[in-house]
């Protein structure tokens, strides 16, 4: 199930809570002692930065699969720091190893987080705040050689990522997302189990597990298969996006209140899901939308925990950022202390292949 840790960090007393959560998440996915220590250090530094530089924020920790472009990688710990603070004016300087401007900081700095994390990316705008995402996977044994490429293995191309959080900081989120890649085909699915908490998580987890057996099918057929699988659960809203990179075509089909927005050449376009519940009330027909996938396209899937009138990001730099950073920016800008999210909330992003020099 989607175990999540969502920790408000308003003062230094919560920094320890973040470190403990990072260690618990590491144990959950079986990280080795070195990688666990890395996760604890990165989480502690990010939480310390929230207190010292942003007047607070939140740390969200997810157990997530590898990016679509990483072959044979194991699940990892994803640590996301989000704030509405003053932002970082000189990101390049802040990312230098050992850089820190706060006396009470560990002195590790964002540069060290960048160096020791398996993946690290950051987006900041003065006056808007900062989002940082770090992923930590087990340390590869020194004697282990890289796996040779083989047919069907993931390869560099379109990127996926996301963020998942729960209502009222509950242990489990009823939302889940996953990606399956086979050659030039990338399938991204987001499921929102009916309700929230553990029973909802059982439904979304069943959808995630089932997708990995039928990802070669087109979206409408995937949804029909999931309907049969989820009948023993309370059901879920599910959105499935499938990209054929060779053909430059994106297909989308959804049942239930999964939101989907595509960045196209004329702005942001809604891809509509059909009313119903996968596993309970399945429609007689499932409309499939097919659109052209461009080098500057960006797809955002989200559950109904996100406010219906959220505004897509217009910052062109986000196109080159890690998709999980894009998802966290969407989540941050859609809610606030005065407008808290009203349900389990998940945001998943499909982005084009990284250009040279991008993360």
JODA-V983892 format. One line per field, one symbol per residue. phi: phi as a letter, one per 30 degrees, with the letter a starting at -180 (. if undefined). psi: psi as a letter, one per 30 degrees, with the letter a starting at -180 (. if undefined). burial: b if it has 9 or more other ideal C-beta (glycine too) atoms within 8 Angstrom, else e. Layout:
BEGIN
phi->???
psi->???
burial->???
END
This chain:
BEGIN
phi->.ddbbbbdbcadddddddddddddddddciddedddddddddddddddddddcbhjlbcccbcbddedccdhdcebcccccbbcddicdbdeddddeidaccddddididddeddcddbbbbbbbeicjbbbbbbbceddedddcddddbeiddbelecbaabbbcdhiddccdcababbbbicccccbbbbdeiaieedddddddddddedcbddddeddeddddedddddcdjadbbbcbccdddibccbbbbjccdbbcdcdcjccdcdcdekbdjbbcddbcdcccbdccdcdacbcaddddedcdcddcdddddcdeeddeddddddddbaddbddcaebbbbbcbdedddjdd
psi->liklkjjkjflfffeeeeeeeeeeeeeeghkleeeeeeeeeeeeeeeeeeeffghlbkkkkljllllfgjkgllllkkkkkklhafljeieeefgkkfkkgkeflffelfeeeeeflekklkkkkkffakkkkkkklkkkkefklkklklkflklkbkkllakkllkhhlekkfllllkkkjbgkkkkkkkjkkblaeeeeeeeeeeeeeeffgfflleeeeeeeeeeegffafllkkkkkkkjeefhkkkkkkkahkkkkkjafgakkkjklkkakkfdiklekjkkkklkklfglkkjkllgfkkfglkkkgjfffeflkeeeeeeeeeeffllefilkglkkkkkkkllkklkfl.
burial->ebbbbbbbbeeeebbebbbebbbbbbbebebeeebbebbbbbbbbbbbbbbbbbebbbbbbbbbebbbbeeebeebbbbbbbbebebbeeeeebbbebbbebeebeebbbbbbbeebebbbbbbeeeebbbbbbbbbeeeeeeeeeeeeeeebebebbbbbbbbbbbeebebbbbbbbbbbeeebbbbbbbbbbebbebbbbbbbbbbebbbebbeeebbbbbbbbbebbbebbbbbbbbbbbbbeeebbbbbbbbebbbbbbbeeeebebebbebbbbbebbeebebbebebbeebbbbbbbbbbeeebebbeeeebbebbbbbbbbbbbbbbbeeeeebebbbbbbbbbbebeeeee
END
